[in-house]
Amino acid sequence: MIDALKSDEIVDKLGGRFKLTALIQRRLVEIIDGARPLVDREGRSDIELVIEEIVQNKITLEIDPAAIKTMQGTPAKRRA
């Protein structure tokens, strides 16, 4: 397991587990699609690389305020 994920420090840095997961997923897609890593790979897997970028404050999650306003007007779907 990745050591940085064992504590809540990385979760608190981003403001929650959902935001952390969203950032990891988005960055993993970029790395898989050929984006250049922002830290030395040093034999790390793609996910370890992304976690290290977050730990070193190389990447962060930015949410578009316009998207939030759009979502606020959308009612949640209910299960029958």
Summary of the structure (lengths in Angstrom):
residues: 80
radius of gyration: 15.3
end to end distance: 38.6
largest distance: 50.2
contacts: 157
relative contact order: 0.15
helix: 54%
strand: 0%
